[in-house]
Amino acid sequence: DVYLTDVNGPKGGPDKRCRVVAHLPTGPVVVGRTGPDPVAAVAAAAVRCRRLIRSRLKRRWGRRRRAVGA
């Protein structure tokens, strides 16, 4: 889920907030980024979310492989 909000309203400034919520079997991953441009805020949040999802899945796969190999 992606949520975009304008924090300051019509005042301007770095106030576009993007919140990304990814629902994984291990639990949700929630990332937020703020910036002057909504496209840049979404891109930054997506990059961070991707990194977190990869690290969580790698951790889970590592545990599963060790359990099967033991």
C-alpha positions in Angstrom: 0.0 0.0 0.0 1.3 3.5 -0.9 0.1 6.6 0.9 0.9 10.2 -0.3 0.2 13.2 1.9 1.0 16.9 1.8 2.1 17.7 5.3 2.1 21.5 5.1 -0.7 22.0 2.7 -0.3 24.9 0.2 2.7 26.4 2.1 5.3 24.6 0.0 8.6 23.2 1.1 9.8 19.6 1.6 6.5 18.4 2.7 5.3 15.6 0.5 5.3 12.4 2.6 5.2 8.9 1.1 4.5 5.9 3.3 4.8 2.4 1.8 3.4 -0.6 3.7 4.4 -4.1 2.4 2.6 -7.0 3.9 5.0 -10.0 4.3 4.4 -13.4 6.0 6.9 -12.3 8.7 5.0 -9.1 9.3 4.6 -5.7 7.7 7.4 -3.5 6.4 6.6 0.2 6.8 8.8 2.9 5.2 8.3 6.6 5.1 10.1 9.3 3.2 9.5 13.1 2.9 10.7 15.5 0.2 9.8 18.5 -1.9 8.8 16.3 -4.9 6.2 13.5 -4.6 7.9 11.4 -7.3 11.2 11.6 -5.5 9.6 10.7 -2.1 7.9 7.7 -3.7 11.1 6.6 -5.4 13.2 6.9 -2.2 10.6 5.0 -0.2 10.4 2.3 -2.8 14.2 1.8 -2.8 14.3 1.6 1.0 11.3 -0.8 1.1 13.0 -3.1 -1.5 16.2 -3.2 0.7 14.2 -4.1 3.8 12.2 -6.8 2.1 15.3 -8.4 0.6 17.1 -8.4 4.0 14.1 -9.9 5.8 13.6 -12.6 3.1 17.3 -13.4 3.1 17.3 -13.8 6.8 14.2 -16.1 6.6 15.7 -18.2 3.8 19.0 -18.5 5.7 17.2 -19.8 8.8 15.1 -22.3 6.7 18.2 -23.7 4.9 20.1 -24.2 8.2 17.1 -26.0 9.7 16.8 -28.3 6.7 20.5 -29.0 6.6 20.8 -29.7 10.3 
